[in-house]
Each structure stands twice: as C-alpha cells, then as structure tokens.
Amino acid sequence: MMVRCGNFLFRFRDLLFPLVFVAMAILLPPAFPRGNPWLDLAVDAAGMALAIAGQTLRAAVIGYAYVKRGGKDRRVYADTLVTEGFFNHSRNPLYAGNLLVLAGLIVIHGSPWFVAIGGAFYLFAYLAITAAEEDFLAKKFTEQYAEYCRRVPRFIPRLAGLRKSLDGMSFGWQRLIRKEYGSAFVWITCALGLLVWESSAHYGLAASRNRLILVAILFIPVFAAYLTARILKKTRRLGKD
C-alpha cells in the first residue's frame, strides 16, 4: 500500500504538495501564542531556524554529490545508485532537508491544526515516496542496494566519518545554484508571506504596515538573487547537467 501511495504522490507531488500547503495556510488562521508578540517572534525565529537548517542540509548534499529525484516521465527512476558524499551517511538526505524546511514553515504559521494535519500529511507523503523509491532501487540494484540499506540510515544522517566521506570531493557551487535557486526562492517567499499573513490576521493591515514594509525590503534582494541565478542558468554560465 505504501509503495502504491508513494508512486501516486511522486507523480503528482509538484502540484499536490504546494496545493495542500497553500490551502491549509489560508484556511487555518495563524496562531498567536498566548497573545504575546515576543513569544510569537521567538516561534517565528525557531521556524526560520528549522527551514534554514533544512536548506543548509540540501545545499551541502547537492554541492558535494547530487542525485536526481525528479524521476522519469513522473515515475520513480534512477540510472545509478549514488552512495558517495552525504549519501554515505543518509539514504535520503534531500528528503530530510525538505521535511525540515516544511516543518519550519508550519511552525512559522503556528496553527496547532496545521502542525498536526500538515505535519502528518507531509511525513506520510515522504515515507510513502521513500517506500516507492526503495522498492524500485531494490529491484534494480538488488544485493548492492540491500547492502547499502544495511549500513546507511534512511533519513537522519550518521555524522561519524562524514569528513572522510567528503575528502577528495569538490563543492560544486555552480551546480548548487543551478539546481537549488528555484526551491530556495519559493520557501523564502512562503516564509515572508506567512509573516505578512500572520501579522495582518492578528493586527489588521493598517497596524501591520511596518512589518509589511520590512518584508517588502527583505524580498527585494531575495528576488534579485533569484532573477540573477535564473539569468545565469538560462545563459549557461552556471554550467549544465
């Protein structure tokens, strides 16, 4: 059942995952912890820290060794079994990073219902997708993959020996920007949007003017970085796959 669900979710995740997030973020009112603006600020900071931790993990993984997670024809697929770099310490470090980013955004929103329902949905979704990928890889790479599973944890990276695994590997900044600029722009924009939605829901638009101005100022360099990265990619100055 998990494999079937995973194959379905893998195929439609690019549409389904954002749709679920946006629907829940809009329909569920943001939480204002105990009516305390300082506590709310601390919760928002904790959410941003989680999201940044997830992005940092994704950046490290992609910079040192990249595995294609897009599949083929919207189905699970892999040409090779990638086991170097961070993949020598976690079989799914990119998904672990995704879950941290999503957890951070949900914490910023703060609704207990979003935490419970949204958290459960995304956790189940990634577990199901992982099950589908494991089923595919086990059939394609047989004993090689079985041995890989025996020594490497599924999600939480094992840090022992990480430096040794990265010895001799160069960090691909061009690959990182080429692969990650879009998703980084999306989650940062979502985080800023949640801050606006949260403030306007509790104080009203007029009283939230200062926060709106601050968010707008913060968005300018974010959009400029996105636009620059996109132009560099389209003109192939960031290399190619």
C-alpha positions in Angstrom: 0.0 0.0 0.0 2.8 2.4 0.9 4.5 1.7 -2.4 1.3 2.4 -4.4 0.7 5.6 -2.4 4.3 6.6 -2.9 4.1 6.2 -6.7 0.9 8.2 -6.8 2.3 11.0 -4.6 5.6 11.0 -6.5 3.8 11.5 -9.8 1.6 14.4 -8.6 3.8 16.0 -5.8 4.7 19.1 -7.8 1.0 20.1 -7.8 -0.3 18.4 -4.7 2.3 19.4 -2.1 2.1 23.2 -2.8 -1.7 23.0 -3.1 -2.1 21.3 0.3 0.3 23.8 1.9 -1.4 26.9 0.5 -4.9 25.7 1.2 -4.0 24.9 4.9 -2.1 28.1 5.3 -5.0 30.2 4.1 -7.9 28.3 5.6 -6.4 27.8 9.0 -5.9 31.1 11.0 -2.3 31.6 12.1 -1.6 31.1 15.8 -0.6 34.0 18.1 1.0 32.2 21.1 -0.7 33.4 24.2 -1.3 36.8 22.7 2.4 37.6 23.3 4.2 39.3 20.4 7.6 38.4 21.8 6.7 34.7 22.1 5.3 34.9 18.6 8.6 36.4 17.4 10.5 33.6 19.1 8.3 30.9 17.5 8.9 32.6 14.1 12.6 32.6 14.7 12.5 28.9 15.6 10.6 28.2 12.4 13.1 30.1 10.3 16.0 28.3 12.0 14.4 24.9 11.1 13.9 26.0 7.5 17.5 27.3 7.2 18.8 24.1 8.7 16.9 22.1 6.0 18.2 24.3 3.3 21.7 24.1 4.6 21.5 20.3 4.5 20.1 20.3 1.0 22.9 22.7 -0.1 25.6 20.5 1.4 24.2 17.4 -0.3 23.7 19.0 -3.7 27.1 20.8 -3.6 29.1 17.6 -2.9 27.0 14.9 -4.7 23.7 15.2 -6.5 21.1 12.5 -7.1 18.2 13.2 -9.5 14.9 13.0 -7.6 12.7 14.0 -10.4 12.3 10.5 -11.8 11.5 9.8 -15.4 8.1 10.6 -17.0 6.9 11.5 -13.5 7.7 8.0 -12.2 10.4 6.8 -9.8 13.7 6.2 -11.8 17.4 6.1 -11.2 20.3 5.4 -13.6 22.9 4.7 -10.9 23.0 4.1 -7.2 24.6 7.2 -5.6 26.4 6.4 -2.4 29.1 9.0 -2.1 29.3 12.2 0.0 26.3 12.7 2.2 24.6 9.6 0.7 27.2 7.5 2.5 25.6 8.8 5.8 21.9 9.0 4.9 19.9 7.3 2.1 17.6 10.3 1.8 19.3 13.5 3.0 17.4 15.7 0.5 14.1 14.5 1.8 15.3 15.1 5.3 16.1 18.6 4.3 12.7 19.0 2.7 11.0 17.9 5.9 13.0 20.4 7.9 12.0 23.2 5.6 8.4 22.3 5.7 8.5 21.9 9.5 10.0 25.4 9.7 7.2 27.0 7.6 4.5 25.2 9.5 6.0 26.4 12.8 6.0 30.0 11.5 2.3 29.7 10.7 1.8 28.3 14.1 -1.7 26.8 13.9 -1.9 23.6 16.0 -4.1 22.1 13.3 -1.6 22.9 10.7 1.1 21.3 12.8 -0.9 18.2 13.4 -2.6 17.7 10.0 0.0 19.2 7.7 2.9 17.6 9.6 1.2 14.2 9.4 0.4 14.6 5.7 4.0 15.6 4.7 5.6 13.0 6.9 3.3 10.2 5.4 3.9 11.5 1.9 7.7 11.4 2.2 7.6 8.0 3.9 5.4 6.7 1.1 7.6 8.2 -1.7 10.7 6.7 0.0 9.0 3.3 0.1 8.3 3.5 -3.6 11.9 4.6 -4.4 13.2 1.8 -2.2 11.1 -0.7 -4.0 12.4 0.4 -7.3 16.0 0.5 -6.2 15.8 -2.9 -4.5 14.6 -4.4 -7.7 17.1 -2.7 -10.0 20.3 -2.9 -7.8 19.4 -6.0 -5.8 22.2 -7.0 -3.4 24.1 -3.8 -3.9 21.2 -1.8 -2.6 20.4 -4.3 0.2 24.0 -3.9 1.5 23.7 -0.1 1.2 20.5 -0.2 3.3 22.2 -2.3 5.9 24.9 0.2 6.6 23.3 3.6 5.9 20.3 5.0 7.8 17.2 6.0 5.9 16.8 9.7 6.9 18.8 11.0 9.9 22.4 11.4 8.8 25.1 9.5 10.6 27.8 12.1 11.2 30.6 9.7 12.1 33.2 9.6 9.3 31.5 12.4 7.3 34.7 14.4 6.8 36.4 11.3 5.4 33.5 10.7 3.0 33.9 14.2 1.7 37.7 14.0 1.3 38.7 14.5 -2.3 35.3 15.8 -3.3 35.0 19.4 -4.5 32.0 21.6 -3.7 30.1 22.5 -6.9 28.8 26.0 -6.4 27.5 26.3 -9.9 25.6 23.0 -9.6 24.2 24.1 -6.3 22.9 27.4 -7.7 21.6 25.8 -10.9 19.7 23.1 -9.0 18.5 25.0 -5.9 17.8 28.6 -6.7 14.2 28.0 -7.5 13.2 25.9 -4.5 15.1 28.3 -2.2 13.2 31.2 -3.6 9.9 29.5 -3.2 10.3 28.6 0.5 11.8 32.0 1.4 8.9 33.7 -0.3 6.5 31.5 1.5 8.1 32.3 4.8 7.9 36.1 4.2 4.3 35.6 3.0 3.4 33.7 6.2 4.8 36.6 8.3 2.6 39.1 6.5 -0.5 36.8 6.8 0.2 36.2 10.5 0.6 39.9 11.2 -2.4 41.0 9.2 -4.6 38.3 10.7 -3.9 39.5 14.3 -3.4 43.2 13.9 -5.0 44.1 10.6 -3.3 45.5 7.5 -3.1 49.1 8.8 -1.4 48.2 12.1 0.9 45.8 10.2 2.3 48.5 7.9 5.8 48.5 9.4 6.1 44.7 9.1 4.8 44.8 5.6 7.4 47.4 4.7 10.2 45.3 6.3 9.1 42.2 4.5 9.0 44.1 1.2 12.5 45.3 1.8 13.7 41.8 2.6 12.0 40.5 -0.5 13.9 42.8 -2.9 17.4 41.1 -2.5 15.7 37.7 -2.5 14.0 38.4 -5.8 17.2 39.9 -7.2 19.2 36.8 -6.3 16.5 34.6 -7.9 16.5 36.7 -11.1 20.3 36.7 -11.3 20.5 33.0 -10.8 17.8 32.3 -13.4 19.6 34.5 -16.0 22.9 32.8 -15.3 21.3 29.4 -15.7 19.4 30.3 -18.9 22.6 31.7 -20.4 24.5 28.6 -19.3 27.0 30.5 -17.3 26.4 28.1 -14.4 27.4 25.1 -16.5 24.9 22.3 -17.5 23.7 18.9 -16.2 
